[in-house]
Amino acid sequence: MLLRLSLIFLVIILFSCNKKTETIYNPTEGKNPYSLYKEGLDAFNKNDYFYANKKFSEAELNFKVVELAAKSSIMASFSLYGINFYSEAEENLKRFLKTYPADKHVIYANYLLAIVYYEQIEDERKDIKPIIKASEQISFFLQKYPKSDYALDLRFKRDLIQNQLAAKELYIAKYYISLQKWVPAINRLKIIIKEFNKTVFIEEALHRLVEIHYHLGLEDEAKKYANILGYNYNSSMWFEKSYKILNKEYEIKKVQKETKDKGFFKDIIEMIK
């Protein structure tokens, strides 16, 4: 009797398990990745990047062909970039580079990553992290893919970033000048001279060094920077301003184009020496 009760109890348990298994693991048909990709592409062409990203991401998960999964992933990244979801785009691009390191779109992924960083750059008073990230990624790209189709664009953006970094240093230097903290101000200005001497801020940086050293009574140092400014940028307003500091009787005036010749600036440089 006890054995029969045990067998009945065991059958009830097995029956219950089978019903539960059928409920939980009921198989469903897989989604067609080609249809998902087409939906994503249609949305992409309509500039509906949010929906496009969703469909491209689904397509990537359903494609069995690696190349097509990779293509879906890069399209999802661009869609995120298209709606300014920069953090998500960065994360997706890094995942792409890790998951599909041999894919033909790796070059573009690295380029897009640089653009994602670049477009987060604000003015020189804001956070410098995006500038640093963009600069590092662009340098990496130009070193690894110097002859790619995207190299020219990134070289141009690199020059703009250099100007942005120089502007940041000059902004900080001026802040220290306003507080009469001369040493840190000089250090910031020297960074511009050493690292960003091809930017548009080099002339003002040299002039500020003339100002500070003259104010501190270091006239020889002031003349040194004035000479550098004169020899290299002798047609700039910053050169005239520096000359005015060292020669109080000189009046800055607008010089006619025809009289602004090499002899004029040579005479001024000789007086500064």
C-alpha positions in Angstrom: 0.0 0.0 0.0 2.8 2.4 1.0 4.6 1.6 -2.3 1.5 2.4 -4.4 1.0 5.7 -2.6 4.7 6.5 -3.3 4.3 5.7 -7.0 1.2 7.9 -7.3 2.9 10.8 -5.6 5.9 10.4 -8.0 3.6 10.5 -11.1 1.9 13.6 -9.8 5.3 15.4 -9.4 6.5 14.3 -12.9 3.2 15.5 -14.4 3.5 18.8 -12.7 7.1 19.3 -13.9 6.2 18.5 -17.5 3.4 21.0 -17.5 5.7 23.7 -16.1 8.4 22.9 -18.7 5.9 23.3 -21.5 4.8 26.7 -20.2 8.3 28.2 -19.7 10.2 26.8 -22.6 7.6 27.0 -25.3 9.8 27.5 -28.4 9.3 30.7 -30.5 10.4 31.4 -34.1 13.6 33.5 -34.4 13.3 37.0 -36.0 14.5 37.5 -39.5 17.7 39.6 -39.3 17.4 40.8 -42.9 13.9 42.2 -42.2 15.2 43.9 -39.0 18.1 45.4 -40.8 15.7 46.7 -43.6 13.5 48.3 -40.9 16.5 49.9 -39.4 17.7 51.2 -42.7 14.3 52.6 -43.6 14.2 54.5 -40.3 17.8 55.6 -40.8 17.0 57.1 -44.2 14.1 59.0 -42.6 16.4 60.3 -39.9 14.6 58.3 -37.2 17.8 57.3 -35.6 16.3 56.2 -32.3 14.2 53.5 -34.0 17.0 52.7 -36.4 19.4 52.0 -33.5 16.8 49.6 -32.0 16.4 47.7 -35.2 20.1 47.5 -36.1 20.9 46.3 -32.6 18.2 43.5 -32.9 19.6 42.6 -36.3 23.1 42.2 -34.9 21.9 39.8 -32.3 20.0 37.7 -34.9 22.6 37.6 -37.7 24.6 34.4 -37.9 27.0 35.9 -40.5 29.7 37.8 -38.6 30.2 40.4 -41.3 26.5 41.3 -41.3 26.4 41.4 -37.5 29.3 43.8 -37.5 27.7 46.0 -40.2 24.5 46.2 -38.0 26.6 47.1 -35.0 28.4 50.0 -36.8 25.1 51.3 -38.1 23.6 51.2 -34.6 26.6 53.2 -33.4 26.1 55.8 -36.1 22.4 56.0 -35.2 23.3 56.7 -31.6 25.7 59.4 -32.7 22.9 60.9 -34.9 20.8 61.6 -31.9 23.7 62.9 -29.8 23.7 59.9 -27.5 27.5 60.2 -27.2 28.1 58.0 -24.2 26.1 55.2 -25.7 27.7 55.6 -29.1 31.2 55.5 -27.5 30.3 52.4 -25.5 28.9 50.7 -28.6 31.9 51.6 -30.8 34.4 50.3 -28.2 32.4 47.0 -28.0 32.4 46.9 -31.8 36.2 47.2 -31.9 36.6 44.5 -29.3 34.1 42.1 -30.8 35.0 42.6 -34.5 38.7 43.5 -34.5 39.2 42.1 -38.1 36.1 43.7 -39.7 36.5 46.0 -42.7 34.7 48.8 -40.8 37.3 49.0 -38.0 38.8 52.1 -39.7 35.5 53.9 -39.8 34.7 52.9 -36.2 37.9 54.5 -35.0 37.1 57.6 -37.1 33.6 57.8 -35.7 34.9 57.4 -32.2 37.2 60.4 -32.7 34.2 62.4 -34.1 32.1 61.5 -31.0 34.8 62.9 -28.7 35.4 65.9 -31.0 31.8 67.0 -31.0 31.6 67.1 -27.2 34.3 69.8 -27.1 33.0 73.1 -25.7 34.7 76.4 -25.3 38.0 76.8 -23.4 36.3 77.5 -20.1 34.5 74.1 -19.9 35.6 70.6 -19.1 38.9 69.7 -20.9 38.3 65.9 -20.8 36.6 65.7 -24.3 39.5 67.7 -25.8 42.0 65.3 -24.4 40.1 62.3 -25.5 39.6 63.7 -29.0 43.2 64.6 -29.3 44.4 61.2 -28.2 42.0 59.3 -30.5 42.8 61.6 -33.5 46.6 61.1 -32.9 46.0 57.3 -32.7 44.0 57.3 -35.9 46.5 59.4 -37.9 49.4 57.3 -36.8 47.6 54.0 -37.7 45.7 55.1 -40.8 47.6 58.1 -42.2 46.5 57.4 -45.8 42.8 56.7 -45.1 40.0 58.7 -46.6 39.3 60.2 -43.2 42.8 61.3 -42.4 42.5 64.7 -44.0 39.4 65.6 -42.0 41.0 64.5 -38.8 44.2 66.5 -39.5 42.1 69.6 -39.8 40.3 68.8 -36.6 43.6 68.2 -34.9 44.7 71.7 -35.7 41.4 73.1 -34.3 42.0 71.0 -31.1 45.5 72.4 -30.8 44.0 75.9 -30.9 41.4 74.9 -28.3 44.1 73.6 -26.0 46.1 76.7 -26.4 43.0 78.8 -25.7 42.5 76.8 -22.5 46.1 77.5 -21.4 45.7 81.2 -22.2 42.4 81.5 -20.4 44.0 80.0 -17.2 47.1 82.2 -17.6 44.9 85.3 -17.8 43.0 84.1 -14.7 46.3 83.9 -12.8 47.3 87.3 -14.1 44.1 88.8 -12.7 45.1 87.4 -9.3 48.7 88.6 -9.8 50.0 85.1 -9.5 52.9 85.6 -11.8 54.7 82.3 -11.6 51.8 80.0 -12.6 50.8 82.5 -15.2 54.3 82.4 -16.8 54.3 78.6 -16.6 51.0 78.5 -18.5 52.2 80.9 -21.2 55.4 78.9 -21.6 53.3 75.8 -22.3 51.7 77.6 -25.3 55.2 78.6 -26.6 56.5 75.1 -26.2 53.6 72.9 -27.3 51.2 75.2 -29.3 53.5 77.5 -31.1 51.7 76.9 -34.4 48.4 78.2 -33.0 46.9 81.6 -33.3 47.4 82.2 -29.6 51.2 82.2 -29.7 51.5 85.9 -30.4 49.3 86.9 -27.4 51.2 84.5 -25.2 54.5 86.1 -26.1 53.0 89.6 -25.5 51.7 88.6 -22.1 55.2 87.3 -21.1 56.6 90.7 -22.1 54.0 92.4 -19.9 54.6 90.2 -16.9 58.4 90.4 -17.0 58.4 94.1 -17.5 56.0 94.5 -14.6 58.3 92.5 -12.4 61.3 94.6 -13.4 62.9 91.9 -15.5 63.4 94.0 -18.6 66.0 91.7 -20.3 63.5 88.9 -20.1 60.8 91.2 -21.4 63.0 92.2 -24.4 63.8 88.6 -25.1 60.2 87.7 -25.6 59.6 91.0 -27.5 62.4 90.0 -29.9 60.9 86.6 -30.5 57.5 88.3 -31.2 59.1 90.8 -33.4 61.2 88.5 -35.6 58.5 85.9 -36.1 55.3 88.0 -36.0 56.4 91.5 -36.7 53.2 92.5 -38.5 50.9 91.7 -35.6 49.1 94.1 -33.2 50.7 92.2 -30.3 54.1 93.2 -31.5 53.2 96.8 -31.4 51.7 96.5 -28.0 54.8 94.9 -26.7 56.9 97.6 -28.3 54.8 100.2 -26.6 55.5 98.6 -23.2 59.2 98.9 -23.7 59.0 102.4 -25.3 56.5 104.5 -23.5 56.7 107.4 -26.0 55.7 105.2 -28.9 52.1 105.8 -30.0 50.3 102.8 -31.5 48.6 103.9 -34.6 47.1 102.3 -37.6 49.9 102.0 -40.2 49.0 102.2 -43.8 49.6 99.1 -45.7 52.0 100.6 -48.1 54.3 101.9 -45.3 54.3 98.6 -43.4 57.5 97.2 -44.9 60.4 95.2 -43.6 62.6 98.2 -42.9 60.0 99.7 -40.5 59.9 96.5 -38.4 63.7 96.0 -38.6 64.2 99.5 -37.1 61.8 98.7 -34.2 63.5 95.3 -33.5 66.9 97.0 -33.4 65.5 99.5 -30.8 64.2 96.7 -28.7 67.5 94.8 -28.6 
